[in-house]
């Protein structure tokens, strides 16, 4: 079934439930993030005592504005204003910088939230500096000469959202800029409303849709509204159904497993909850609302677990950079939690009552388009995510996630491993392609597993059963890779007792079949006691 059909069916049976959460949790998250940076650190940046990092400074200014607009932490007002002024000063100092693409929008949100709360002189000074932005000089991810699209990416949509917010304050006219960039941007939505970045990363689908949502929230009515709105509506349904039984964003590609991932889920779902409440569909709105709240709750719990939490979902010391992308350092990426959850605060309609969300109801199998090559299944409080064509810089093919409601996400598997990770790992760790999957031991002694497959790979998914008691489906893998030719069909069954996998191989040169189940060793805090027996 497609996403709409699944949700239409669920909408008839989802019951009211309550987490006791409201949008004040989003402010709690923002406040916690600012305190983890410490106001002292941000003051030193604002006053030039340490280097002003554009993406941190601009985003911190935007984040603190949410607190100030709600009269939280009034002692931070002077810091907020200093960060806003320092941020705006950068526009006449540094040009053609990708971090502007990311963060001008955050300064504009701060300006909009606080413009009626600041002295006239400060308002005029900020207005003039924000008005001075020339998108063709300030931003990096823009259409080059001769309509060169090589620098266009998700950040192009970020900067477009910033430009639209500038237009709402009479600082610019976006028509020419949007006509130059929006045909490319809206053309990246697939048939399910998922937005394809250049490397098909799951996170960059979601974060880009959230930038479009900011535009729509602030009233965008231009010629690209229909395409954007249709993409957001379809993509929102996919986000709701792809959420794991532990309320986690899907794995897949770069920038994954960071705390800000679920902040974006929360904001996306708040936007969609408001959409469906306005449309007279309170049950579906409530499903999105609960998805938002439970996602945000996972973020807050991680942030509050210790005095020095990590910005990624492990407990290794942040200075070790365990599992992070080269650009995703603690200081650069922690602030994203605050600004991304802030969108949810903007979008939230507090009149929406929570209803049980799909990951709690279950009974479905969902396949993405070929662009994202994923299969999801959820039943009786358990969820699986299967990668059918991995980007082996980050993932491996096969069943890469098994989550169960009420259990730690580390215990089974949250994402597969790869032999050639682009993210950082300690040098002594063995690199292997690993997922929960079958494989073969060939007669010539070679072992080939589904997790090793990448190129010349074709898969076929067939759903056998979908209901709230059990789901059953097959995925057939055919690889034409030289040296890795493999033809295996795996049948997956999810029911109360657990997940069952049966595999059949159709290769002729097979001596035996093998099966791989990764075992959790440590997450940087907890360790397993692994015992091997003959039984």
C-alpha positions as CSV (number, residue, x, y, z in Angstrom):
1,X,0.0,0.0,0.0
2,X,1.1,3.6,-0.6
3,X,1.4,6.1,2.3
4,X,-1.9,7.7,1.7
5,X,-3.8,4.4,1.6
6,X,-2.1,3.2,4.8
7,X,-2.9,6.4,6.7
8,X,-6.5,6.6,5.4
9,X,-7.0,3.1,6.9
10,X,-5.3,4.0,10.2
11,X,-7.2,7.2,10.6
12,X,-10.3,5.2,11.1
13,X,-8.9,3.4,14.1
14,X,-6.4,5.6,15.8
15,X,-7.4,6.4,19.4
16,X,-6.8,9.5,21.5
17,X,-3.7,9.2,23.8
18,X,-1.6,11.8,25.5
19,X,2.1,12.1,26.2
20,X,1.5,15.2,28.4
21,X,3.8,17.1,26.2
22,X,3.2,20.6,24.7
23,X,5.3,23.0,22.7
24,X,7.0,24.3,25.8
25,X,9.2,21.2,25.5
26,X,10.7,22.8,22.3
27,X,11.7,25.9,24.3
28,X,13.2,23.6,27.0
29,X,15.3,22.0,24.3
30,X,16.5,25.4,23.0
31,X,17.3,26.5,26.5
32,X,19.3,23.4,27.2
33,X,21.3,23.8,24.0
34,X,22.2,27.4,24.7
35,X,23.2,26.5,28.3
36,X,25.5,23.7,26.9
37,X,27.3,26.2,24.7
38,X,27.2,28.6,27.8
39,X,26.3,32.2,27.4
40,X,30.0,33.0,28.2
41,X,31.2,31.2,25.1
42,X,28.6,33.0,22.9
43,X,29.5,36.4,24.4
44,X,33.1,35.8,23.6
45,X,32.2,35.1,20.0
46,X,29.8,38.1,19.8
47,X,32.5,40.4,21.2
48,X,35.3,39.1,18.9
49,X,37.4,37.5,21.7
50,X,37.3,34.2,19.7
51,X,36.6,33.6,16.0
52,X,33.0,34.3,14.9
53,X,31.8,31.1,13.3
54,X,29.0,32.1,11.0
55,X,26.8,29.0,11.2
56,X,27.1,29.0,15.1
57,X,26.7,32.7,15.6
58,X,23.8,33.3,13.2
59,X,22.0,30.1,14.5
60,X,22.5,31.0,18.1
61,X,21.0,34.4,17.5
62,X,18.0,32.7,15.9
63,X,17.7,30.2,18.7
64,X,17.8,32.7,21.5
65,X,15.1,34.7,19.8
66,X,12.5,32.0,20.5
67,X,13.3,32.3,24.2
68,X,13.2,36.1,24.2
69,X,9.9,36.2,22.2
70,X,8.3,34.1,25.0
71,X,10.0,36.1,27.8
72,X,12.1,33.2,28.8
73,X,15.6,33.9,30.1
74,X,15.3,37.8,29.9
75,X,19.0,38.0,31.0
76,X,20.0,36.7,27.6
77,X,18.5,39.8,25.8
78,X,21.8,41.7,25.5
79,X,23.5,38.5,24.3
80,X,20.8,38.0,21.7
81,X,21.2,41.6,20.4
82,X,25.0,41.4,20.3
83,X,24.8,38.2,18.3
84,X,22.3,39.7,15.9
85,X,24.5,42.7,15.4
86,X,27.6,40.7,15.0
87,X,25.9,38.3,12.6
88,X,24.6,41.2,10.4
89,X,28.0,42.8,10.4
90,X,29.4,39.7,8.6
91,X,27.3,40.4,5.5
92,X,29.7,43.3,4.5
93,X,32.8,41.4,5.5
94,X,32.5,37.8,4.1
95,X,31.0,36.9,0.8
96,X,30.2,33.6,-1.1
97,X,30.1,31.6,2.0
98,X,28.0,28.4,2.3
99,X,27.3,29.0,6.0
100,X,25.2,32.0,5.0
101,X,23.1,29.7,2.9
102,X,22.3,27.7,6.0
103,X,21.7,30.5,8.5
104,X,20.4,33.8,7.1
105,X,17.0,32.4,7.6
106,X,17.6,31.9,11.3
107,X,18.6,35.6,11.7
108,X,15.5,36.6,9.8
109,X,13.3,34.5,12.1
110,X,14.9,36.2,15.0
111,X,14.3,39.6,13.4
112,X,10.6,38.7,12.8
113,X,10.1,37.4,16.3
114,X,11.7,40.4,18.0
115,X,11.1,43.4,15.8
116,X,8.3,44.7,17.9
117,X,10.3,44.2,21.1
118,X,13.5,46.2,20.4
119,X,14.3,49.9,20.4
120,X,13.7,51.7,17.1
121,X,17.4,52.4,16.5
122,X,18.3,48.7,16.8
123,X,15.5,47.8,14.6
124,X,16.6,50.2,11.8
125,X,20.3,49.1,12.1
126,X,19.4,45.4,11.8
127,X,16.9,46.1,9.0
128,X,19.4,48.0,6.9
129,X,22.1,45.3,7.3
130,X,19.7,42.5,6.4
131,X,18.4,44.5,3.5
132,X,22.0,44.9,2.2
133,X,22.3,41.1,1.4
134,X,22.8,40.4,-2.3
135,X,22.0,36.7,-2.7
136,X,24.4,36.4,-5.7
137,X,27.3,37.7,-3.6
138,X,26.4,36.4,-0.1
139,X,25.4,32.8,-0.8
140,X,27.5,30.0,-2.2
141,X,25.0,27.4,-3.3
142,X,23.5,29.3,-6.2
143,X,23.1,29.0,-9.9
144,X,26.4,29.8,-11.5
145,X,27.2,31.5,-14.8
146,X,25.6,29.9,-17.9
147,X,23.0,28.3,-15.6
148,X,25.6,26.0,-14.0
149,X,23.8,23.8,-11.5
150,X,26.9,22.2,-10.0
151,X,26.7,24.1,-6.7
152,X,23.0,23.6,-6.2
153,X,22.0,21.4,-3.3
154,X,19.7,21.3,-0.2
155,X,21.4,24.6,1.0
156,X,19.9,26.3,-2.1
157,X,16.5,25.8,-0.5
158,X,17.8,27.0,2.8
159,X,18.9,30.3,1.3
160,X,15.7,30.6,-0.7
161,X,13.7,30.4,2.5
162,X,15.9,33.2,3.9
163,X,15.3,35.2,0.8
164,X,11.5,34.7,1.1
165,X,11.6,35.9,4.7
166,X,13.5,39.0,3.6
167,X,10.8,39.7,1.1
168,X,8.1,39.5,3.8
169,X,9.9,42.4,5.5
170,X,10.2,44.5,2.3
171,X,13.9,43.9,2.1
172,X,14.0,42.4,-1.3
173,X,12.0,41.1,-4.3
174,X,12.5,37.4,-4.8
175,X,10.9,36.9,-8.2
176,X,14.1,36.8,-10.3
177,X,16.0,34.8,-7.7
178,X,13.2,32.2,-7.4
179,X,12.6,31.9,-11.1
180,X,16.3,31.1,-11.4
181,X,16.5,28.5,-8.6
182,X,13.0,27.2,-7.8
183,X,12.4,25.1,-11.0
184,X,15.4,23.0,-10.0
185,X,14.4,22.9,-6.3
186,X,10.8,21.8,-6.8
187,X,11.9,19.3,-9.5
188,X,13.8,17.3,-6.8
189,X,10.6,15.9,-5.2
190,X,10.0,12.3,-6.0
191,X,6.5,10.8,-6.5
192,X,6.2,10.3,-2.7
193,X,7.1,13.9,-1.9
194,X,10.6,13.0,-0.7
195,X,13.2,15.6,-1.7
196,X,16.3,14.1,-3.3
197,X,19.6,15.7,-2.5
198,X,22.6,14.9,-4.6
199,X,23.5,11.8,-2.6
200,X,19.9,10.6,-1.7
201,X,20.6,11.0,2.1
202,X,17.4,10.5,4.1
203,X,18.2,13.4,6.4
204,X,18.5,15.9,3.5
205,X,15.1,14.9,2.3
206,X,13.6,15.9,5.6
207,X,15.7,19.0,6.4
208,X,15.0,20.5,3.0
209,X,11.2,19.9,3.3
210,X,11.4,21.8,6.6
211,X,12.9,24.8,4.9
212,X,10.0,24.8,2.4
213,X,7.7,24.5,5.4
214,X,9.1,27.7,6.9
215,X,8.3,29.5,3.7
216,X,4.8,28.2,3.6
217,X,4.2,29.0,7.3
218,X,5.1,32.6,6.6
219,X,2.6,32.8,3.8
220,X,4.4,32.0,0.5
221,X,1.9,32.4,-2.3
222,X,4.2,32.5,-5.3
223,X,4.1,30.4,-8.5
224,X,5.8,27.5,-6.9
225,X,3.4,27.1,-4.0
226,X,1.4,24.3,-5.5
227,X,4.4,22.1,-6.2
228,X,5.9,22.8,-2.8
229,X,2.6,22.1,-1.0
230,X,2.0,18.8,-2.8
231,X,5.6,17.7,-2.0
232,X,5.2,18.6,1.7
233,X,1.9,16.8,2.0
234,X,3.1,13.6,0.4
235,X,6.5,13.8,2.1
236,X,5.0,14.4,5.5
237,X,3.0,11.1,5.2
238,X,6.3,9.3,4.4
239,X,8.0,10.8,7.5
240,X,5.1,9.7,9.7
241,X,5.2,6.1,8.4
242,X,9.0,5.8,8.4
243,X,9.4,6.7,12.1
244,X,10.7,3.7,14.0
245,X,9.2,1.9,17.0
246,X,11.7,3.9,19.1
247,X,10.5,7.2,17.5
248,X,13.7,7.6,15.4
249,X,14.3,9.1,11.9
250,X,15.4,6.5,9.3
251,X,19.0,5.9,8.8
252,X,20.5,6.3,5.3
253,X,23.4,8.4,4.2
254,X,25.2,11.3,5.7
255,X,24.3,13.5,8.7
256,X,22.5,10.7,10.3
257,X,22.2,9.7,14.0
258,X,22.6,13.3,15.2
259,X,20.2,14.6,17.8
260,X,18.9,17.3,15.4
261,X,17.4,14.5,13.2
262,X,14.4,14.0,15.5
263,X,14.1,17.8,16.0
264,X,13.4,18.0,12.3
265,X,10.9,15.1,12.5
266,X,9.1,17.0,15.3
267,X,8.9,20.2,13.2
268,X,7.8,18.5,10.0
269,X,5.1,16.7,11.9
270,X,3.9,19.9,13.7
271,X,3.5,21.5,10.3
272,X,1.5,18.6,9.0
273,X,-0.6,18.4,12.2
274,X,-1.6,22.0,11.7
275,X,-2.4,21.3,8.0
276,X,-4.8,18.5,8.8
277,X,-6.4,20.3,11.7
278,X,-7.3,23.1,9.3
279,X,-8.5,20.5,6.8
280,X,-11.0,19.1,9.3
281,X,-9.1,15.8,9.9
282,X,-8.3,15.9,13.7
283,X,-7.4,12.2,13.9
284,X,-4.6,12.4,11.3
285,X,-3.6,15.7,12.8
286,X,-3.3,14.0,16.1
287,X,-1.1,11.2,14.7
288,X,1.3,13.8,13.4
289,X,1.1,15.7,16.7
290,X,2.1,12.6,18.7
291,X,4.9,11.8,16.3
292,X,6.2,15.3,16.8
293,X,6.0,15.1,20.6
294,X,7.6,11.7,20.9
295,X,10.4,12.6,18.6
296,X,11.2,15.8,20.6
297,X,11.0,13.8,23.8
298,X,13.8,11.5,22.6
299,X,16.0,14.6,21.9
300,X,15.3,16.1,25.3
301,X,16.1,12.9,27.1
302,X,19.4,12.6,25.4
303,X,20.3,16.3,26.2
304,X,19.4,15.8,29.9
305,X,21.1,12.5,30.5
306,X,24.3,14.0,31.6
307,X,26.1,17.3,32.2
308,X,28.1,16.7,29.0
309,X,25.8,15.0,26.5
310,X,26.9,14.2,23.0
311,X,25.3,15.7,19.9
312,X,25.1,12.3,18.2
313,X,23.4,9.1,19.5
314,X,26.4,7.5,21.3
315,X,28.0,8.1,24.6
316,X,31.6,8.5,23.6
317,X,33.3,11.7,24.5
318,X,32.4,14.4,22.0
319,X,36.1,15.2,21.5
320,X,36.6,11.7,20.1
321,X,34.3,12.6,17.1
322,X,33.1,9.0,17.1
323,X,30.7,8.4,14.2
324,X,30.6,11.9,13.0
325,X,30.9,13.4,9.5
326,X,33.9,15.6,9.0
327,X,31.8,18.7,9.1
328,X,29.5,17.6,11.9
329,X,31.5,18.6,14.9
330,X,29.9,19.1,18.3
331,X,30.0,22.9,18.3
332,X,28.8,23.2,14.7
333,X,26.0,20.7,14.9
334,X,24.7,21.0,18.5
335,X,23.2,24.4,17.7
336,X,21.1,22.9,14.9
337,X,19.0,21.1,17.5
338,X,17.8,24.4,18.8
339,X,17.0,26.1,15.5
340,X,15.4,23.0,14.0
341,X,13.1,22.4,17.0
342,X,12.3,26.1,16.8
343,X,10.4,25.6,13.6
344,X,8.1,23.2,15.5
345,X,7.4,25.9,18.0
346,X,6.4,28.2,15.2
347,X,4.2,25.6,13.5
348,X,2.5,24.1,16.5
349,X,-1.3,24.2,16.9
350,X,-1.9,23.4,20.6
351,X,-5.6,22.6,20.0
352,X,-4.6,19.3,18.3
353,X,-5.1,16.2,20.5
354,X,-2.6,13.4,20.2
355,X,-3.7,10.2,18.6
356,X,-1.7,6.9,18.4
357,X,0.8,7.3,15.5
358,X,1.7,4.6,12.9
359,X,4.7,3.3,14.7
360,X,2.5,2.4,17.6
361,X,-0.4,1.0,15.5
362,X,1.7,-1.0,13.0
363,X,0.5,-3.5,10.4
364,X,2.1,-2.1,7.3
365,X,5.0,-2.3,4.8
366,X,6.2,0.8,3.1
367,X,8.6,1.1,0.2
368,X,10.3,4.3,-0.9
369,X,10.9,5.2,-4.5
370,X,14.0,3.8,-6.2
371,X,15.7,7.1,-5.5
372,X,15.9,6.3,-1.8
373,X,16.0,2.4,-2.0
374,X,14.4,1.6,1.4
375,X,11.8,-0.8,2.7
376,X,10.1,-0.2,6.1
377,X,7.8,-2.5,8.1
378,X,6.1,-2.0,11.4
379,X,4.0,-4.4,13.5
380,X,3.2,-5.0,17.2
381,X,5.7,-2.5,18.5
382,X,8.5,-3.6,16.3
383,X,10.0,-1.9,13.2
384,X,12.6,-2.8,10.6
385,X,14.3,-0.7,8.0
386,X,15.9,-2.5,5.0
387,X,18.4,-0.9,2.6
388,X,18.1,-2.3,-0.9
389,X,20.9,-0.3,-2.6
390,X,23.4,1.1,-0.1
391,X,25.7,4.1,-0.4
392,X,28.6,2.1,1.0
393,X,30.3,5.3,2.3
394,X,27.7,5.2,5.0
395,X,25.6,2.0,5.0
396,X,25.3,-1.6,3.8
397,X,22.6,-3.4,2.0
398,X,20.2,-5.6,4.0
399,X,18.2,-5.2,7.2
400,X,20.0,-2.4,8.9
401,X,17.6,-1.5,11.7
402,X,15.5,-3.4,14.2
403,X,13.8,-1.3,16.9
404,X,11.4,-2.5,19.5
405,X,9.2,-0.2,21.6
406,X,10.5,0.3,25.1
407,X,14.0,-1.1,24.4
408,X,17.3,1.0,23.9
409,X,18.0,1.7,20.3
410,X,21.5,0.3,20.7
411,X,20.4,-3.1,21.8
412,X,19.7,-4.7,18.4
413,X,20.7,-2.5,15.5
414,X,20.0,1.1,14.5
415,X,22.0,1.3,11.3
416,X,24.3,-1.0,9.3
417,X,28.1,-0.7,9.2
418,X,30.3,-0.3,6.2
419,X,33.8,-1.3,5.2
420,X,34.6,2.1,3.9
421,X,33.0,4.7,6.2
422,X,33.2,8.3,5.4
423,X,32.4,9.1,9.0
424,X,35.0,9.0,11.7
425,X,35.9,5.9,13.6
426,X,38.9,4.9,15.8
427,X,41.7,3.4,13.8
428,X,41.7,0.1,15.6
429,X,38.1,-0.8,14.7
430,X,37.6,-3.4,12.1
431,X,35.8,-2.1,9.0
432,X,33.2,-4.5,7.5
433,X,30.0,-4.4,5.5
434,X,27.5,-5.6,8.1
435,X,23.7,-5.8,8.3
436,X,21.3,-8.5,9.5
437,X,21.3,-10.6,6.4
438,X,22.0,-13.9,4.7
439,X,24.8,-14.8,2.3
440,X,26.6,-17.7,0.7
441,X,29.8,-19.6,1.1
442,X,30.8,-20.4,-2.5
443,X,32.5,-23.7,-3.5
444,X,35.7,-21.7,-4.3
445,X,35.8,-20.6,-0.6
446,X,34.5,-17.0,-1.1
447,X,31.8,-15.7,1.2
448,X,29.4,-13.1,-0.2
449,X,26.7,-11.5,1.9
450,X,23.8,-9.3,1.0
451,X,25.6,-6.5,3.0
452,X,28.4,-6.6,0.4
453,X,26.1,-5.8,-2.5
454,X,26.1,-2.3,-4.1
455,X,26.5,-2.1,-7.8
456,X,24.5,-3.9,-10.5
457,X,22.0,-4.8,-7.9
458,X,18.3,-5.3,-8.6
459,X,15.7,-5.9,-5.9
460,X,12.0,-6.8,-5.9
461,X,9.7,-6.4,-2.9
462,X,6.5,-8.5,-2.6
463,X,4.0,-7.9,0.3
464,X,2.2,-11.0,1.5
465,X,0.4,-9.9,4.6
466,X,-0.3,-6.6,6.3
467,X,-2.4,-6.3,9.4
468,X,-2.0,-5.3,13.1
469,X,-1.1,-8.9,14.2
470,X,1.5,-9.7,11.6
471,X,3.2,-8.5,8.5
472,X,5.0,-10.7,6.0
473,X,6.9,-9.8,2.8
474,X,9.8,-10.9,0.7
475,X,12.7,-9.0,-0.9
476,X,14.6,-10.7,-3.8
477,X,18.2,-9.6,-4.3
478,X,19.9,-10.1,-7.6
479,X,23.5,-8.9,-8.0
480,X,25.4,-8.9,-11.3
481,X,28.6,-7.7,-9.7
482,X,31.6,-9.6,-10.9
483,X,32.9,-11.6,-8.0
484,X,29.7,-10.9,-6.0
485,X,27.0,-12.5,-8.1
486,X,24.2,-13.4,-5.8
487,X,20.6,-14.3,-6.1
488,X,18.8,-14.6,-2.7
489,X,15.2,-14.1,-1.6
490,X,14.6,-13.3,2.1
491,X,11.2,-13.6,3.6
492,X,10.6,-11.3,6.7
493,X,7.8,-11.9,9.2
494,X,7.1,-9.5,12.1
495,X,4.7,-10.8,14.8
496,X,4.4,-10.7,18.5
497,X,7.2,-13.2,19.1
498,X,9.7,-11.2,17.1
499,X,11.2,-10.8,13.6
500,X,11.7,-14.0,11.6
501,X,13.8,-14.2,8.5
502,X,13.9,-17.1,6.0
503,X,16.4,-17.1,3.1
504,X,16.6,-19.1,-0.1
505,X,19.5,-18.9,-2.5
506,X,19.3,-19.6,-6.2
507,X,23.0,-19.6,-7.1
508,X,24.5,-22.8,-8.4
509,X,28.1,-22.6,-7.0
510,X,27.0,-22.5,-3.4
511,X,28.5,-24.8,-0.7
512,X,26.4,-23.5,2.1
513,X,24.4,-20.5,3.3
514,X,25.5,-18.1,6.1
515,X,23.6,-15.6,8.2
516,X,24.9,-12.5,10.0
517,X,23.6,-10.9,13.1
518,X,25.7,-8.0,14.5
519,X,26.0,-8.0,18.3
520,X,26.1,-4.8,20.4
521,X,29.4,-4.4,22.2
522,X,29.3,-0.8,23.6
523,X,27.8,2.6,22.9
524,X,30.5,4.4,24.9
525,X,28.7,4.0,28.2
526,X,27.0,0.5,28.4
527,X,28.7,-2.8,27.4
528,X,27.3,-6.2,26.6
529,X,28.1,-9.5,28.1
530,X,28.3,-11.7,25.0
531,X,28.3,-15.4,25.5
532,X,28.7,-18.0,22.8
533,X,27.4,-21.6,23.2
534,X,27.0,-24.6,21.1
535,X,23.2,-24.9,21.6
